[in-house]
Amino acid sequence: MATATMTVLDAVLKYDYLGPIQDQLNNDTILMNKVQKSSKEVVGKQVWMPLRFSRNAGVGARAENGTLPAAGYQQYKETTFPTKTVYGRVEISGKTIRATRNDRGAFIRAARSELEGMVTDLRDDINRQLFTGSTGQIALISSGATSAVQAVTSTQYMFEGMVIDIDTDLNCVILSVDSETQITLTASITTVTNDIIRRAGVTSGVELQGLGEIISNSGTIQNLAPGTYPWWKANVIGADASPLQLSEIDMEKAVDQAEERGGKIDYVITSFAGRREYFKLLQSQKRFADMQAVTLRGGFRAILFNDIPVVVDRHCQRTASVTRFYFIDSSKLGHYRMADFDWMQEDGAIWARIVGSSGREAYEATLVYDAEFATSARRQLAALLGVAIS
């Protein structure tokens, strides 16, 4: 068999794996699959986006021989904002490479589990970012303590072995996720209430924007503040701090508010708990048996609310007591990217020898994605917050 040189092993990642990896990362989650992807708005590292905020006033009826309407024009506000960068790294030991060097297929088999695991984890983390947003916050400390056992607002995005930063306590390792509101770390630390919890190494502003900050009536995004530009607000009903039972009236109100401002809601996203609350609502109205289920393009299962698909995503925000519904006009959201997912290979090689103080004999490859998740019309989106979980 031909010797699998490092050039051949680079080609394995480039030709055998890159296409399927791009397909999985671009299509396996609803917010990647259903939202447009574009590079034409990206210049260098920046996204340049014109936002229409006013219509042409040069129209109208007049009396015979009356003065014609003054010519008008659409009014735009241009905004620019940087792309973010997300990485996925995989490592293979030097011994594995030597053991499979005489068999390209053997290397593919040896690398498969590591590559598939990395891609799955990267897909999940990107999808979580598309909900939680650029602050990187995945939870808060709900009651400070000096202990390995810590009370948190939600463990939705946590798992055993996860490495997290809690305020200034860096690289804390989660030993166990004990409940929806408690974790145990491998070592005791001292926390105070409302300490922010992030993935290790993440700082505010480096992650992709998410629905939690895009579909909001406050907060600066894409370098525009709604206090300065009142039209830069989404339609928000309810509040997480004041839970209320789900009602069809509130759901319809969210749709109406977005569509009154020019949007066209084509699907709704909620959590598994949110879907159960919708089921309960239908059941209480004796309509559960009449519920219609549909399969969207891409294989996503949905139920219908007034002919609008309601889909579930496990990363949609929830706690033990509340969850959310997002009302999406997918044409008003976009993944603005410099390029598709690709291997970092500016020096001509995909596999790179690990060097430095670790002194380990291994090679690594890094997948990179430069993009930003953004909206062109914030006021044509809506959110229903504070839906009580019973």
N, C-alpha and C positions, 0 to 999 in steps of 0.2 A: 504494500500500500504506500501511497505517496506520504512523505513526511509532512506532518501538520506544523509548518513553521509559524512564527508569530504573525507573519503576513496572512497566512491561511486562517489562523485563529481570529484575526481582525475581520476577515471576510465572513467568517461564521456569524459574527454579530451583525455585520452590515447587511448581508444578503439573506441569511437564514432567519434572523430574529427581528430585524428592525421593522419590516413590514407588519408582521403580526403584532408586535409591541405597539406600533402606532395605531393599528386598528383597535386593539383592546383599550388603549388609553383614551382614544377619541370617541368610542362608541359604547362602552360598557356601563356608563352612568347617564342618567337622564339629562343632567345639565351639560355634559360634554356632547351627548348625542343630538339633542334637540336645539341647541343654540348654535347660531352661525359662527364660522371661523373665518377670519380675514387677516390678510397681511397688508392690504393696500393702504390702510390708515397709518401704518407703522413706518416711520422715517428714522433710521438709525435705531436708537433705543427708545424713542418717544412715540406715543400714540397721539395723532392729531385728529381731533373729532369736532366737526361742526354740529352744534345743537340748535335746532329750530325752536324758538320760543314765542314767535309772533307770526300771524298770518298776513297776507296781502290785504290791505284796507282799500285798495283801489277798485272796489266792486260796489254795486248797488243800483237800485232803480231810480230814475229821474223823470220829471215831467217832460212833455214834448218841448223841444228846443231848450231844455234845461241844461245847466252846466254839468258836463260829464264828471264822474268821480275822479279825484286826483289819482294819478298813477301811483301805485304802491309796490311793495316788494316784501318777500319773506325776510324775516329778521333772524339772524343767527348769532350765537355766541360760540366762538371757537375756544376749545380747551385743549391743553396738552398735558399728558401725564406719562410717567415712565412705565415700561414693562417691568414685570417681576421675573425672577429666575427660580425655577424649581429643579432640584437634582435628584437622581436616583443612582446609587452606587452599588456595584456588585464586586465581590472579591473571590478569586480562585487561588488556591495554594500553588506554589511552584511545583510541588510534587505531583499534584493532579495534572498539571500541564505536561510534565515530563512523562507521566504514566500513559497519557493519551496521545502523545505527539505522533505516533505512527498510525493513528487511526482518527481521521476527521470525525467520523460518526461517533466514536467513543468520546471525543471531547464534547460533542453536542449533547450526548446523553449525560455526561458528568456535569455540564454547566446548566442543564435545563432547570433543575430544581431551584438553583440559586437565582437564575434569571426570572423564572416565573414568580418566585417569592418576592423579588424586588419590585417587579412590575405590579403585582397585586397590592403591595404596600404603598407604592407610589400612587396608584390609581385611587386608593382609599384616602390617602392624605390630601391629594388634590381635591377630591370631591368634598372632603370635610372643609377645606379652605373655601370652597365655593358657597358654603353656607355661613361659616363663622366669620370669615373676613380677615382683613389685613392686620388687625391688631395681634393675631396669633393666640388670643385668649381662648382656652378650651374649658376653663372653669375658674372659680374663685374658692378660696378658703372660706368656709361659712362660719367657722368658729375656731379662732386661733388656739394653739396648744403647743406644748413642748413634749413631743411624742413622735413615735413612728406612725401612730394611727392618726390620721387627719380627716376632719370633716370637710366635705367639699359640696359645692352647689349641685354638681352633676358629675357622674362618672361616664357619661355617654361616650366620650371620645378617649377613654383610658383603657389600658389592658395590662396584664401582668408582664413584667419585663420592660415596660415603657420607661424611657428616660425623660424626665421633665425638669423644668426650672420653676421653682416656687419663689417669686420675688428674687432675693439675692442668694437663695440656696440653690445652687446649680447642680445639674447632673444627679438629681435624686432618682432612684430606681423604685418603681412600683413592685412590691412583693406580691400583693394581692389586691383585687378589687372586691371589697367586702359587701358592698350594697350599692344602690344608686346614689348614695350620699357619703360614702366612706371608702378610703383607701388605706392600705398599710404599706409603708416604705421599708426599705431594707435597713434604714438607720433613722434614729430620732433627729428631728429638727425642731426649731422654734418658729412658729408662724403667728401672724396676727390676722384678724378677720379682714376679708377682702383682698388678701394677697392674691396676685394674679398667677395663674398656672398656665404655662406654655410648654410646648415640646422643647426639649433641650436645644439650645443654640438659636432659637427663634427670638427675634426682637420685634417690637411693634413696627409695622410698616413694610415688612419684607414679604409677607404672604400675599396671595392673590386676594382681590376684593371678593366679598361674599354677599349673598342675598340679605344677610342680616344688616349690612350697612347700606347696600344699594337701595333696598326697598324700605326706606326710612324717611321720616319727615324732618329729620334733624341730622346734623353731622356733615362735615365737608368730605366730599368724594370727588375724585378727578379734578382736584384743585378748584372746585366751585362750592361756595358756602350758601345754603338756602337762606340764611339771614340776609345775604346780599342779593341773591337772585331767588325771589319767592317762588318762581315757577320750578325751581329745582328741588321739589319735594315729592315723595311718593305718597300714596294713599294708605294710611295706617289706621286700622280699627282695633281698639282694645289695647291692653298693656299686660306684659308678663307678670307685673307686680299685682295685678288685680284680675285674677282668673274668673272667667265666666263660662257657663255651659255653651257649647256650640249651638248655633241656630242657623237655619237656612236664611233668615232675614239678614244676618250679619254677613253670611257668605255672598248673598246677592248684592248687598251694599258694597262689598269690596269689588265685585265685578263691575257694578254700575259706575262707581267712582272712577275706576281706571278707564272705562269705555267712554264716559262722559268727557274725558280729557283726550280722547283720540286713540286710545289703545284698543286692542282686540284680544281679549284673554283667550288663549288657546289651550292652556292646561293649568292645573292646580297641583302644587306639591305639598305634601305633609309627611308626617312621621307615621310609623306603624300605629302608635297610640292615637294619632289624629284620625287615621282611617277607622279605628275601632269606635271613636266617638261619632264619626259620621254614620257608621253602621247602627249604632245605638239610636241615633236620631231617626233613621229610616225605620228601625224596628218599632220605636215608640209611636210612629205615625202609621204603623201597619203597612209599610211600603217595602220592607226588607225583601220579601219574596219577589217583588217586581224589579229589584235592582238589576241594572244592566252592566255587564262587564265587557270590556273591549280590549283588544291588543293593538298597541300603537306600533308604528314603524320602528324597528329596532328590537321588537319583542317585549316591550314594557307593558305590563298588565295594568289596566286602569278600570275604575268604576266611573260612573257619570254623575255629574251635578248639572242639571239643566243642559244636558248635551255637551258639557265641558268635561274632558277627562280629568280625573283626580288620581294622581300617581303617588306612590310611596317611595321615599328615599330614607334609608336608615341614618343618614347624617343630618336630616332636617332637625332643627333644634327641639329638644324636649328635656324636661326634668322629670322628677317623680310626680309632679303635680300639674305641669302645664306643657303645652306644645304650641305649634304655629301652623298656619296655612299661608302659602305664598301663591299669589295669582299672577300668572306669567303671560306676558305678550312676548313670545320668543323672538320676534323680529326686532324688539327694542333692547335685546341683550346680545353681546358678542364676545367671543374669545379673540382678542386682537393680539396677534402673535408675530414675532419676527420670523419664525419658521416652525415647522412641525417638530415633534420630538425627534431628537437625533443624538448620536453618540458624540461626546466631546473628543475631537480628533484634530485640533488645529495644528498639532505637531506632526501629523501624518500617521499616528498610531492610535488605535482604540484601546488595546491592552497596554497598561503602563505599569512598570515595576514600582512597588511601594517602597519608598525610601524614607529616611528620617530616623527619629529616636527609637521607634518601635523595633527596628531591627528584624522584622518578620520577612520570611521569604514568601512573597505572594504577589499577585498581579491584580489590578483593579481596572474596571471600565465604568465610565460615568455617563449616564443619560442626562440630557439637559433640555430644558423647555423655557423659552423666554416669551412671556405673554402677560396680558392682563385681562381679567374678566370685568366688563364694564357695560354701562347702559348709555343709549343715545336719547332716552326719554324717560327720566325717572318718574315723572308724574303719570305715566301710562302703565304703571305697575302698582300692585296693591298687596298688603299683608294683613292677615288677621292674627293678632297676637293674644296671648293669655287665654288660650283655649284650655279649659279645665280638663284634667284627666281623672275620671272617676273610677 
